[in-house]
Amino acid sequence: MEAREPLRGLREALRAVLARVREGEPGEGREPFELPRFWDALGQTFKVTSQEATKLSLAFSRPPLASAEVMRWLMMKAACFLGLPVVLCFSSKECQKLSEDVQKAILAVATVYYWLPKGRGTTLRKMVRDATTEVVEGMIQLTETILSAPLESLSQDQLISTGGVWEACEQVSNLPRDNQAAVVSALTACLGVVKDALEEMEHALVEGQDPYGDIMEDEELGLRGNRDTYWSEADRKLLSSCMGLMKASKACLKKVLSVVKAYGKADSPEQIAQLDDLADIAYEISPSVDELALSMYPPVNQLAVRLHAAKLASVLKKVLEITKTSHVCPPSEEGWVQFLTGAVDHNMNKIKNFTQGQL
């Protein structure tokens, strides 16, 4: 039997684990859950998985087939992770043992992930699930790369795949440690997307700028001297209010992020659930902003712009409502909630007025 034959079984086992992690549900209430113990265990399983990836990769490479620099790099990594000499092995029996060790490490990662109950926050759990999924996917990729490479060789793809597993395993140190931190991370990501969309649209709306100026003229279509590639004066008046709505989106996310950082807690089920509600609705802001921005490019369909603006306004008002009724918004913070609610209504009313004739 070929030395790499056990890797085929390993690959299928890892795919089954991946499907379970993606689709499965956590076990609730089996034993008292301790968050510090969970993080210690998860960090240890990620570390062991990284070590097993190193062992597996080195087992299917020989110094004569790799540069001295590459092998020195791998050996240093192995020494760092394993703390013992590396043995290059190629027999079927030894490969079987390596495959079993990898499978055990991945099963341990998945098992610890399943310890984390939904009650600790769905936002936190999603981030841990994504990190776990990336580790399993990385190990599958490494296994497939070894299977597709010539026996006892060390390809660039194998080096990249091994490094991918290392990077995925190192993510555990950057994961948020509770649901408050997880929601802060989610809101920060949403704010970044909205900022990018707003800056792009502001750049495109600079007076006199052709929004398609970066597109080369087509020989068949001819010059872009068509009004469908430019905004009319009426378009610009409508889009000014749309920009106001997009700016309100950015302000809304900034303020919500600020109060979650300042007042957010994950000490009770109610607090955790409120944070998850905020994250869930905040996730809807950036795609709604993107949809509105896309509808704003010429040729402008004013009715479509109005519909996308109304959707964004609805999402923003829901965010503000959920924020106001949650523990992250003490009375001292209610002023900006009212102000932004008014800003959303003001811009949406102007958009309605500009598009009244389209109904």
DANORLIN-V649964 format. One record per residue. N is the residue number from 1. SS is DSSP state (H for helix, E for strand, C for the rest). PHI is phi in degrees with one decimal (NA if undefined). D_LAST is the distance of its C-alpha to the last C-alpha in whole Angstrom. Layout:
# DANORLIN-V649964
n/ss/phi/d_last
N/SS/PHI/D_LAST
N/SS/PHI/D_LAST
This chain:
# DANORLIN-V649964
n/ss/phi/d_last
1/C/NA/73
2/C/-59.2/71
3/C/-59.6/71
4/C/-88.8/67
5/H/-54.4/67
6/H/-58.4/66
7/H/-66.8/63
8/H/-67.7/61
9/H/-66.4/61
10/H/-61.0/60
11/H/-58.5/57
12/H/-67.7/56
13/H/-65.0/57
14/H/-66.5/55
15/H/-63.4/52
16/H/-66.3/53
17/H/-63.0/53
18/H/-60.0/49
19/H/-62.8/48
20/H/-67.6/49
21/H/-64.5/48
22/H/-68.7/44
23/H/-110.4/44
24/C/-76.8/47
25/C/-116.5/47
26/C/-75.5/49
27/C/-84.2/52
28/C/-109.9/52
29/C/72.6/55
30/C/-71.9/57
31/C/-158.3/59
32/C/-56.7/59
33/C/-94.2/56
34/C/-121.3/57
35/H/-60.4/55
36/H/-59.7/58
37/H/-64.2/59
38/H/-59.9/56
39/H/-67.5/56
40/H/-62.2/60
41/H/-67.0/59
42/H/-64.7/56
43/H/-61.1/58
44/H/-67.7/61
45/H/-67.3/59
46/H/-65.1/57
47/H/-64.6/60
48/H/-63.3/62
49/H/-62.2/60
50/H/-61.5/60
51/H/-63.5/64
52/H/-67.2/64
53/H/-63.5/61
54/H/-63.3/64
55/H/-60.9/67
56/H/-63.9/65
57/H/-65.7/64
58/H/-68.4/68
59/H/-65.4/69
60/C/-111.8/68
61/C/-149.1/69
62/C/-129.5/72
63/H/-50.5/73
64/H/-62.4/75
65/H/-99.2/71
66/C/-135.8/69
67/C/-65.1/70
68/H/-60.6/72
69/H/-65.7/69
70/H/-64.1/67
71/H/-65.6/69
72/H/-62.8/70
73/H/-62.4/67
74/H/-65.8/67
75/H/-64.1/70
76/H/-63.1/69
77/H/-62.3/66
78/H/-61.8/68
79/H/-61.8/70
80/H/-65.7/68
81/H/-77.9/66
82/H/-98.3/69
83/C/69.5/72
84/C/-154.4/74
85/C/-62.6/76
86/C/-96.4/73
87/C/-108.1/75
88/C/-83.9/74
89/C/-128.6/74
90/C/-139.3/73
91/C/-72.0/75
92/H/-60.5/73
93/H/-64.2/74
94/H/-67.2/73
95/H/-65.9/70
96/H/-60.7/69
97/H/-64.2/70
98/H/-60.1/68
99/H/-63.1/65
100/H/-64.4/66
101/H/-65.4/66
102/H/-63.9/62
103/H/-61.4/61
104/H/-61.4/62
105/H/-64.0/61
106/H/-68.3/57
107/H/-63.2/58
108/H/-65.4/59
109/H/-59.5/56
110/H/-64.1/54
111/H/-63.5/56
112/H/-65.6/56
113/H/-55.6/52
114/H/-69.1/52
115/H/-65.6/54
116/C/-74.9/51
117/C/-77.8/49
118/H/-60.2/45
119/H/-61.7/46
120/H/-85.2/47
121/C/121.8/43
122/H/-71.8/41
123/H/-67.0/40
124/H/-61.2/44
125/H/-63.9/44
126/H/-62.6/42
127/H/-68.3/43
128/H/-68.8/47
129/H/-62.1/46
130/H/-61.9/44
131/H/-66.6/47
132/H/-64.6/49
133/H/-59.8/47
134/H/-64.6/48
135/H/-65.7/52
136/H/-64.6/52
137/H/-60.9/50
138/H/-63.4/52
139/H/-70.1/55
140/H/-62.3/54
141/H/-60.9/53
142/H/-63.0/57
143/H/-61.8/58
144/H/-66.0/57
145/H/-65.0/58
146/H/-64.6/61
147/H/-64.9/61
148/H/-88.1/60
149/C/-91.3/62
150/C/-57.7/66
151/C/-58.1/68
152/C/60.4/70
153/C/-114.0/68
154/C/-135.2/65
155/C/-89.3/62
156/H/-61.4/60
157/H/-62.2/57
158/H/-67.8/59
159/H/-61.5/60
160/H/-64.4/56
161/H/-65.0/55
162/H/-63.4/58
163/H/-61.9/57
164/H/-63.6/53
165/H/-66.1/55
166/H/-57.7/57
167/H/-62.8/53
168/H/-63.0/52
169/H/-70.4/55
170/H/-72.5/55
171/H/-61.6/51
172/H/-57.8/52
173/H/-71.3/54
174/H/-102.1/50
175/C/-71.1/49
176/C/-62.9/47
177/C/-91.0/50
178/C/-150.9/48
179/H/-70.5/44
180/H/-63.6/44
181/H/-65.4/45
182/H/-65.8/43
183/H/-70.1/40
184/H/-58.4/40
185/H/-63.1/41
186/H/-64.6/37
187/H/-65.1/36
188/H/-61.8/37
189/H/-65.2/36
190/H/-62.2/33
191/H/-62.2/33
192/H/-61.2/35
193/H/-66.0/32
194/H/-65.8/29
195/H/-58.2/31
196/H/-62.4/32
197/H/-64.0/28
198/H/-66.2/27
199/H/-63.6/30
200/H/-64.6/29
201/H/-71.3/26
202/H/-61.3/28
203/H/-65.0/30
204/H/-69.4/28
205/C/-88.3/26
206/C/-54.6/29
207/C/-51.1/29
208/C/84.1/29
209/C/-85.7/30
210/C/-83.3/29
211/C/-64.6/27
212/C/-106.8/29
213/C/-62.6/32
214/C/-88.8/34
215/C/-97.5/33
216/C/-68.0/36
217/C/-66.5/35
218/E/-93.9/36
219/C/-62.5/38
220/C/-80.5/36
221/C/-80.0/33
222/E/82.1/35
223/C/-66.2/33
224/C/-88.1/30
225/C/-82.5/30
226/C/-106.6/26
227/H/-64.8/23
228/H/-66.4/22
229/H/-101.9/24
230/C/-130.4/23
231/C/-92.6/21
232/C/-79.5/20
233/H/-63.1/20
234/H/-64.8/16
235/H/-59.4/16
236/H/-65.2/19
237/H/-65.5/18
238/H/-65.3/15
239/H/-68.5/18
240/H/-61.0/20
241/H/-72.2/18
242/H/-63.5/18
243/H/-63.8/22
244/H/-61.3/22
245/H/-68.9/21
246/H/-66.6/23
247/H/-67.0/26
248/H/-65.0/25
249/H/-63.4/26
250/H/-62.9/29
251/H/-63.3/30
252/H/-61.6/29
253/H/-65.0/32
254/H/-62.1/34
255/H/-70.8/35
256/H/-63.8/35
257/H/-59.6/37
258/H/-62.1/39
259/H/-75.6/40
260/H/-66.7/40
261/H/-64.0/43
262/H/-79.6/44
263/H/-121.0/44
264/C/-64.9/43
265/C/-135.4/46
266/C/-129.7/47
267/C/-94.7/49
268/C/-132.2/48
269/H/-56.6/46
270/H/-64.8/43
271/H/-63.4/43
272/H/-62.1/43
273/H/-65.1/40
274/H/-63.5/38
275/H/-64.1/39
276/H/-63.6/37
277/H/-60.5/34
278/H/-63.6/34
279/H/-63.5/34
280/H/-61.0/32
281/H/-75.4/29
282/H/-64.6/30
283/H/-60.5/30
284/H/-82.7/26
285/H/-68.4/26
286/H/-62.8/27
287/H/-65.4/25
288/H/-68.2/22
289/H/-64.0/23
290/H/-61.7/23
291/H/-63.0/20
292/H/-64.4/18
293/H/-60.8/21
294/H/-63.8/21
295/H/-72.4/17
296/C/-83.6/18
297/C/-76.5/20
298/C/-70.9/20
299/C/-74.0/18
300/C/-80.4/15
301/C/-97.0/12
302/H/-62.7/10
303/H/-67.6/7
304/H/-64.4/11
305/H/-60.3/12
306/H/-60.9/10
307/H/-64.0/11
308/H/-67.8/15
309/H/-65.8/15
310/H/-64.1/14
311/H/-63.8/17
312/H/-63.3/19
313/H/-60.5/19
314/H/-63.1/19
315/H/-63.0/22
316/H/-62.6/24
317/H/-66.6/24
318/H/-69.1/25
319/H/-58.3/28
320/H/-65.8/29
321/H/-65.9/29
322/H/-64.6/31
323/H/-61.9/33
324/H/-62.3/34
325/C/-94.7/35
326/C/-102.3/37
327/C/-72.2/41
328/C/-82.5/40
329/C/-123.2/38
330/C/-69.1/41
331/H/-52.1/41
332/H/-66.1/41
333/H/-102.5/38
334/H/-69.9/36
335/H/-61.1/35
336/H/-70.3/33
337/H/-63.1/31
338/H/-65.5/30
339/H/-62.9/29
340/H/-70.0/27
341/H/-61.0/25
342/H/-64.7/24
343/H/-65.8/24
344/H/-64.1/21
345/H/-62.6/19
346/H/-60.5/20
347/H/-68.5/18
348/H/-67.8/15
349/H/-65.0/15
350/H/-65.3/15
351/H/-63.0/12
352/H/-62.2/10
353/H/-63.8/11
354/H/-65.7/11
355/C/-109.2/7
356/H/-57.7/6
357/H/-72.6/6
358/H/-86.5/4
359/C/-84.2/0
